[in-house]
């Protein structure tokens, strides 16, 4: 009977450890995406503050709307890939803005 109990404990612990590792990995990935989205929002706000950035932002917005209209809001990388360049620009603008803010300069 002790062998069965020990076997049950070890198999249950192994399953739980694997499940917790999987959940931790997923939560870490979600946290990374959340950080990137916040950076993108900061970048978008920084870009919207300057009027000369409005035409490229309008083109980015039209491009994103077109891609979403054609593919729908599907989250797989295959359909999200055309939207990544504008998101990268917004992330870069967000990093630049936070960097300037951190060093005491007024964000551009």
C-alpha beads as a LAMMPS data file, in Angstrom:
LAMMPS data file: protein, C-alpha beads

108 atoms
107 bonds

1 atom types
1 bond types

-500.0 500.0 xlo xhi
-500.0 500.0 ylo yhi
-500.0 500.0 zlo zhi

Masses

1 110.0

Atoms # bond

1 1 1 0.000 0.000 0.000
2 1 1 2.882 2.375 0.753
3 1 1 4.289 1.777 -2.722
4 1 1 0.992 2.793 -4.321
5 1 1 0.779 5.907 -2.160
6 1 1 4.389 6.874 -2.976
7 1 1 3.814 6.243 -6.663
8 1 1 0.659 8.357 -6.585
9 1 1 2.466 11.183 -4.777
10 1 1 5.398 11.185 -7.179
11 1 1 3.207 11.086 -10.285
12 1 1 0.894 13.782 -8.916
13 1 1 3.838 15.992 -7.954
14 1 1 5.403 15.500 -11.389
15 1 1 2.171 16.471 -13.111
16 1 1 1.686 19.499 -10.856
17 1 1 5.264 20.672 -11.339
18 1 1 4.922 20.413 -15.117
19 1 1 1.585 22.210 -15.064
20 1 1 2.900 25.034 -12.887
21 1 1 5.901 25.446 -15.175
22 1 1 3.562 25.694 -18.160
23 1 1 1.317 28.201 -16.430
24 1 1 4.349 30.248 -15.372
25 1 1 5.626 30.315 -18.942
26 1 1 2.256 31.472 -20.264
27 1 1 1.973 34.171 -17.586
28 1 1 5.494 35.379 -18.368
29 1 1 4.585 35.637 -22.050
30 1 1 1.385 37.552 -21.273
31 1 1 3.336 39.945 -19.047
32 1 1 5.821 40.579 -21.870
33 1 1 3.032 41.341 -24.318
34 1 1 1.434 43.700 -21.772
35 1 1 4.708 45.599 -21.343
36 1 1 5.094 45.939 -25.107
37 1 1 1.510 47.186 -25.514
38 1 1 2.072 49.841 -22.837
39 1 1 5.254 50.944 -24.647
40 1 1 3.300 51.110 -27.895
41 1 1 0.604 53.272 -26.314
42 1 1 3.252 55.626 -24.900
43 1 1 4.846 55.784 -28.354
44 1 1 1.519 56.427 -30.057
45 1 1 0.762 59.249 -27.624
46 1 1 4.222 60.745 -28.228
47 1 1 3.793 60.538 -31.999
48 1 1 0.319 62.068 -31.893
49 1 1 1.635 65.108 -30.013
50 1 1 3.581 66.300 -33.062
51 1 1 1.601 67.340 -36.105
52 1 1 4.268 66.262 -38.632
53 1 1 3.767 62.640 -37.555
54 1 1 0.071 62.618 -38.358
55 1 1 0.276 61.656 -42.094
56 1 1 2.436 58.553 -41.476
57 1 1 0.227 57.606 -38.509
58 1 1 -2.839 57.946 -40.732
59 1 1 -1.225 55.600 -43.277
60 1 1 -0.335 53.155 -40.493
61 1 1 -3.917 53.322 -39.243
62 1 1 -5.334 52.716 -42.715
63 1 1 -2.931 49.808 -43.227
64 1 1 -3.917 48.219 -39.907
65 1 1 -7.624 48.724 -40.699
66 1 1 -7.155 47.145 -44.135
67 1 1 -5.321 44.108 -42.758
68 1 1 -7.958 43.624 -40.054
69 1 1 -10.777 44.035 -42.598
70 1 1 -9.264 41.405 -44.883
71 1 1 -8.209 38.870 -42.234
72 1 1 -10.354 39.690 -39.239
73 1 1 -9.048 39.953 -35.694
74 1 1 -7.193 36.627 -35.763
75 1 1 -4.264 36.494 -33.349
76 1 1 -2.061 33.981 -35.170
77 1 1 1.330 35.313 -36.337
78 1 1 0.539 34.561 -39.970
79 1 1 -2.223 37.168 -40.010
80 1 1 -0.663 39.558 -37.482
81 1 1 2.669 39.863 -39.319
82 1 1 1.655 42.729 -41.671
83 1 1 0.703 44.829 -38.619
84 1 1 4.049 44.365 -36.862
85 1 1 6.039 47.189 -38.581
86 1 1 3.708 49.967 -37.337
87 1 1 3.724 48.376 -33.878
88 1 1 7.536 48.342 -33.942
89 1 1 7.614 52.037 -34.806
90 1 1 5.279 52.786 -31.894
91 1 1 7.397 50.653 -29.551
92 1 1 10.544 52.477 -30.626
93 1 1 8.868 55.841 -30.112
94 1 1 7.734 54.692 -26.671
95 1 1 11.234 53.575 -25.698
96 1 1 12.696 56.853 -26.973
97 1 1 10.114 58.875 -25.057
98 1 1 10.677 56.970 -21.823
99 1 1 14.446 57.262 -22.260
100 1 1 14.259 61.036 -22.715
101 1 1 11.883 61.320 -19.763
102 1 1 14.184 59.248 -17.579
103 1 1 17.182 61.449 -18.384
104 1 1 15.268 64.597 -17.556
105 1 1 14.698 65.896 -21.075
106 1 1 11.270 66.910 -22.217
107 1 1 9.802 64.084 -24.354
108 1 1 9.734 64.991 -28.036

Bonds

1 1 1 2
2 1 2 3
3 1 3 4
4 1 4 5
5 1 5 6
6 1 6 7
7 1 7 8
8 1 8 9
9 1 9 10
10 1 10 11
11 1 11 12
12 1 12 13
13 1 13 14
14 1 14 15
15 1 15 16
16 1 16 17
17 1 17 18
18 1 18 19
19 1 19 20
20 1 20 21
21 1 21 22
22 1 22 23
23 1 23 24
24 1 24 25
25 1 25 26
26 1 26 27
27 1 27 28
28 1 28 29
29 1 29 30
30 1 30 31
31 1 31 32
32 1 32 33
33 1 33 34
34 1 34 35
35 1 35 36
36 1 36 37
37 1 37 38
38 1 38 39
39 1 39 40
40 1 40 41
41 1 41 42
42 1 42 43
43 1 43 44
44 1 44 45
45 1 45 46
46 1 46 47
47 1 47 48
48 1 48 49
49 1 49 50
50 1 50 51
51 1 51 52
52 1 52 53
53 1 53 54
54 1 54 55
55 1 55 56
56 1 56 57
57 1 57 58
58 1 58 59
59 1 59 60
60 1 60 61
61 1 61 62
62 1 62 63
63 1 63 64
64 1 64 65
65 1 65 66
66 1 66 67
67 1 67 68
68 1 68 69
69 1 69 70
70 1 70 71
71 1 71 72
72 1 72 73
73 1 73 74
74 1 74 75
75 1 75 76
76 1 76 77
77 1 77 78
78 1 78 79
79 1 79 80
80 1 80 81
81 1 81 82
82 1 82 83
83 1 83 84
84 1 84 85
85 1 85 86
86 1 86 87
87 1 87 88
88 1 88 89
89 1 89 90
90 1 90 91
91 1 91 92
92 1 92 93
93 1 93 94
94 1 94 95
95 1 95 96
96 1 96 97
97 1 97 98
98 1 98 99
99 1 99 100
100 1 100 101
101 1 101 102
102 1 102 103
103 1 103 104
104 1 104 105
105 1 105 106
106 1 106 107
107 1 107 108
